[in-house]
Amino acid sequence: MIELFKAVGLGLVVLLPLANPLTTVALFLGMAGDMDQATRAKQSFQASLYVVLIMLVSFYAGNLVMNTFGISIPGLRMAGGLIVAFIGFRMLFPQAPAGHSLEAAHKQDELSAREEVNIAFVPLAMPSTAGPGTIAMIISTASTMHNSTAFAPWVLAVAPVITFVSIGIILWLCLRSSGTIMRWIGKGGIEAISRLMGFLLVCMGVQFIINGVLEVIKSYPA
């Protein structure tokens, strides 16, 4: 059991800084300002569940999927960077409300019937929490973990599942507490956070792309 606790603790130490639930909370604050309490609770649970599933799939089938479709780690980073940058631009320069358009009077029924936007998978689960860096770390760890002799085989089989579930629970607790933060800062504060997070996401997306390009350059001989 001590080995199990050590393995889970090591996994949390490695993955939590990459997953960074606090960043996801800030993103959630910026995108869920108009949601009611029930919808925010549902989105929080779904995002946490998606994170656990993404990590499990990355660990057990990540190498197989990437090899099957010919996807490299740099390609994963650049694709994630494009997604993050696109979401950041949308938060930084939000579209004008549809009610301000000239055709608003003819589209009220359509707007009222529109379903609530689901942000649980994209961007909360991926790429905010289980982003390119987290997935790349999980895949690289899975490829070398089976040859490790530092822990017993049963520990290596159980520890990843416990680690991923623990991260999902931590994320769920953080997102659930965001409702209290929303009530404190008000609508103006949420809009300010949304703009700030949009700018930071654009920067993060560009950095992901730069890191991917640098990895491609380094992979070629001089």
N, C-alpha and C positions, 0 to 999 in steps of 0.2 A: 504493500500500500504506500509505503514511503516513496518507492520508485515511481509509482503512479502520480503522486502529488508533485514530485519533482518534474516529471515529464509534462504534466498539465501546466505547472507554473512556468516552465521554460517556454512552452507554446504561447502562453498568454503574454509573457514578456516580449516575445518576438513579434507576435501578430497585433497586439493592441496598439502599439504606436503606428503601425501601418493602417489598421482599420480606423483608428481615431474616432470613436463615437461622438466626441464633443463637436467635431466638425460636422458630422451628420445632423446633430441637434441644431446647430446654427443654420444649416441648409433647410432643415425641416421648419424652423421658425420663419424663414424667408418665403417658403412655398405653401405653408398651411395656414396662413393668416385668416383666410375666409372660410375655413372648415369649421364645422361644429365639433363639440367634444366627442361625440360618438364616432364621427368620421376620423378624427385624429387618432383615437384609440385603435380603430380598425387598421389604419395605415401603419401605426407603430408596430402592431403585432405582425402584420404581413411583412413589413420590411425586415423585422428580426428573423422571421421564419425563412424568408428568401436568402438572407445572409448565411444562415446555417446550411441551407441546401446548396448554395453556390460554393461554399467552402468544402462541403462533402464531395460534391461532384468534381471540384478542382483537385482534391486530394486523391480520390480513387480513380478518376477517369480523365484527369486533365491532360496528361501526356498522350493518352490514346486519342483524345479529341483533337489536340493540336497537331499530332502527327498525321492523323487521318485527313485533315483539311489543309495540311501544309502551313500551319500558322506558327510563326516564331514568337519568342518573347518580345523582341523589339516591335514586331507587328502588333502584338497585343497592347503594348504600351502606347503606340501611336494611335491605335483605334480608340482606346480609352481616353487619350488626350483630346481627340476630336469630339467625342461625346461630351466630355466635361466642358470644353470650351464652348460648344454649342449651347449647353444648358446655361452656362455663365452669361453668354450674350443675351439670352432670352430674359434672364433675371435682371441684367444691367440695363437693358433697353426693352421694357415690357411693352406689349402691344396696347394700343389704345382700347379702352373698353368698348365692346360692341355697341353698347347703348348710345355712344356718341356719333355713330355713323348715320348717314342720311337714310339708310334703308332699315333703321332700327324699328320703326313703327310696323314694318311688314314682317319682322322676324322675331317678335316677342314670344310666339308659341314655340318656335324652334329653340330659342335660348332657354326658355323655361323647362323644356323637355331634355336639355342636354345633360348627359350623365356627368357625375363628379369625376374630375381628373384623378387618376390613380398614380401616385408618385412613389409607391412602396418599392417597386422593383427598380425603376429608373426615375430619379437618380439616387434614392436613399440607399437601397441595397447595393446596386452597382451603377456607377462606379464610385460612389461616395465612400461606402464602407468596405465592400469587397471589390476594391479597385484593381487596376493592373498590377500595382506593386504587391498587394496582398495575394492575388492569384498567382503571380510569378513566384513569390516566396513559398506558397503552399506546394506548387508543382515541383519546384526544385528540391524542397524538403522531402516530398514523397518519393522522388527518384533516388535519393540517397539514404532514406530512413531504413529501408529494408535490409541494408547491409550493415546497419549500426549494431554494435555489440554493447553499447552503454546501458541499454535497458533490456529487460526480459521481453520475449516475443509477445506475451499477452499484454504487457504494458504498451508496446508499440501498436497493438491492435485497438486498445480501448482509449488511450490518451487523446488521439486526434478527435474522436467523437465528443468526448467530454470538453475538450478545449473549444471546439466550434460552438457547441451548445452554450458554454459559458459566455462566449463573446456575444451570442445572440441574446442571452438574458441581460447582459450588461447594456447592450444597445437598447433593448426594450425598456429597461428602467430609465435610461437617459431620455428616450423619446417620450415616455409617459410623463416625465417631470417637465417637459417643454410646455404643457398646458398652463402650468403655474407661471412660467416665465412669460408666456404670451399675455396673461392677465396683468402682469406687473408692468411690462414695457408699453402696452397699448398698440394701436394700429400704426401710429407714426413710427414707433420704434421698430416694429416689424418691417415696415417698408424700408427703413434705413438699413436694417440688417440684410434685407433682400438685395439691395444695391451693393452693399459691401461684399456679401458672399458671391454675388455675380462677378464682381471684379476679381476676387480671389480665385474663383473657379476658372475664369479665363486664364489667369496666370498659371494655375496648376495644370490646365490642359496644354498650354504652350510648353510648360516644362516637361510634361510627359512626352510630348512629341520630340523635344530636343533630346531627352534621354534615349528615346528609341532610335533617333538618327545617329547619335553618338555610338550606341551599341552596334548598329549596322556598320559604321565606319571602322570600329575597332575589330570587327569580325573578319575584315579583309586584311590580307598581309600588306605590309608597307611596300 
